[in-house]
Amino acid sequence: MTARRILLVGSGKVGSSLGERLVAAGDEVVAIRRSAGGIRPAFTPIVADLSRPLDAALPSVDAMVMTLPPGDDPRFYRTALERLAAALPAVPARTVFVSSTRVFEGWDAERPLDETDEPRPTSERGEQLVDGERAAVELFDAVVVRPAGIYGPGRERLIRQVLAGEPVDHDRRTNRIHEADLVRALETLLRAEDPPALLHGVDRRPATLGEVVAFIAQRLGVAAPPRAAVDPDARRGTILDGARLAALVPELEFPTFVEGYGRMIADRA
């Protein structure tokens, strides 16, 4: 599928980076955002607040990508998607809904979780994401992507934590994906003839948080953060299977945290 006009619902860092790649490839990008100030000049802006009814109909589009964070209303996603469905003249041929691996927050399994495992949200935010996924599928037959631990330029919280020497849970199981690889995956999903219905956005190497901060500390030339005091009964994270993403995007620019954080630290220098 070759998308021609793409609607970005939300244009934060991921949405904007995706939109610029699409424009560079010759596509037209229309972006919805609460204020025009955050919309890139190359995009056609639509200023609208999806927490309220839309004032006007939306243009016909070939594809739509939704990258909105959860809102204050537990039904935020469902309501926003219903408003989009009512305002669009037709259902786009391809819709991608960007969710989060937070839907697995209730899991504590040591085995890798794949796309056949059911979500186990334990928070209102997690419940909202699951409801959003369901609404996106029901209304738009959407492809759902669940990224884990997005990092990259401008997303340096863990580097700052290491520099500050803040204690961390060294044994916590973690997954992540570099923003550049997530954007590539989203673009690939827009163009794929037969994309998977559900995809975990994770790189090739799950790792404990201790492994990651030790690497960052070594590259920065500082001591690794101390171990945080952790309740022995506390949830210790998950390992997510990334086989579907590997089949869709065989070569990642940053296949593990070593390449990703290594580049970020080198660029800081």
C-alpha positions, 0 to 999 in steps of 0.5 A, spaced: 500 500 500 502 506 498 499 512 502 498 518 499 495 523 504 496 521 511 492 524 517 497 525 523 492 525 530 497 528 534 504 530 532 509 530 538 516 527 537 514 520 534 508 523 529 512 529 527 518 525 525 514 520 521 510 526 518 517 529 515 519 522 513 512 521 509 513 528 506 520 527 504 517 520 500 512 525 496 506 524 501 501 529 503 501 530 511 495 533 514 496 534 522 491 535 528 493 538 534 490 543 539 495 548 537 498 550 530 504 552 533 507 545 534 505 543 527 511 542 522 511 547 516 511 541 511 504 539 514 497 541 513 495 544 519 488 542 523 487 545 529 482 541 534 481 539 541 479 531 540 476 532 547 471 536 544 466 535 538 470 537 532 467 543 528 468 541 521 468 535 517 475 532 516 478 531 509 478 524 505 485 521 507 488 514 505 491 513 512 491 515 519 496 514 525 494 516 532 500 518 537 496 521 542 497 520 549 492 518 554 487 523 557 484 525 563 477 522 561 477 514 562 474 514 555 478 519 552 481 514 546 474 511 545 471 518 544 476 521 540 476 516 535 468 516 535 469 523 533 474 522 528 470 517 525 464 521 525 468 527 521 472 523 516 468 522 509 470 515 509 474 510 513 482 510 511 484 504 508 490 504 513 490 506 520 495 505 525 494 506 533 500 507 537 499 504 544 504 502 549 507 496 552 504 499 559 498 494 557 502 489 560 503 492 567 500 486 571 504 481 568 510 479 572 512 473 567 519 471 566 518 468 559 517 473 553 510 475 552 508 475 545 502 478 541 498 473 543 498 474 550 492 478 553 493 485 556 493 485 564 492 493 565 492 495 573 492 502 572 487 507 569 492 509 564 493 502 562 485 501 562 485 507 557 490 504 553 486 497 552 480 501 551 483 505 545 486 499 542 479 496 542 476 502 539 481 503 534 480 496 531 472 496 532 472 503 528 478 503 523 480 496 523 487 499 526 493 496 526 496 496 533 503 498 535 505 497 542 512 501 543 516 499 549 521 504 553 522 509 547 529 513 547 533 517 543 535 524 542 531 529 547 529 522 551 535 522 556 532 521 562 536 514 564 542 518 562 541 524 567 539 518 572 546 515 571 549 522 572 546 524 578 547 517 581 540 515 583 539 508 585 535 504 580 532 497 580 538 493 577 534 486 576 528 489 573 527 486 566 526 492 561 525 493 553 526 499 549 526 501 542 530 507 539 525 513 536 528 512 529 527 505 529 519 506 531 518 511 526 521 506 521 516 501 523 510 506 523 512 508 516 513 500 514 506 499 517 503 504 513 506 501 506 505 494 507 500 490 503 499 485 509 501 488 516 500 484 522 494 486 526 498 487 533 506 489 533 510 489 539 515 495 538 521 493 541 529 492 539 532 485 539 535 485 546 531 485 552 536 487 558 535 488 565 536 495 568 542 494 571 545 492 564 543 498 561 545 503 566 552 499 567 553 500 560 551 508 560 556 509 566 562 506 563 561 510 557 560 516 561 566 514 565 562 515 572 560 510 577 554 505 576 548 507 580 547 504 586 541 498 587 535 501 590 531 498 595 526 494 592 520 490 595 521 483 594 514 482 592 514 487 587 513 486 580 520 486 576 518 488 569 517 484 563 520 481 557 517 482 550 518 478 544 520 482 538 519 477 532 514 480 529 517 487 528 524 483 526 520 480 520 517 487 518 523 491 519 529 486 519 535 491 520 534 496 525 538 502 526 539 501 533 538 493 534 540 494 542 541 499 547 549 498 546 548 502 539 542 506 541 545 509 548 552 509 545 550 514 539 547 518 544 553 519 549 558 520 543 553 525 540 553 529 547 561 529 547 
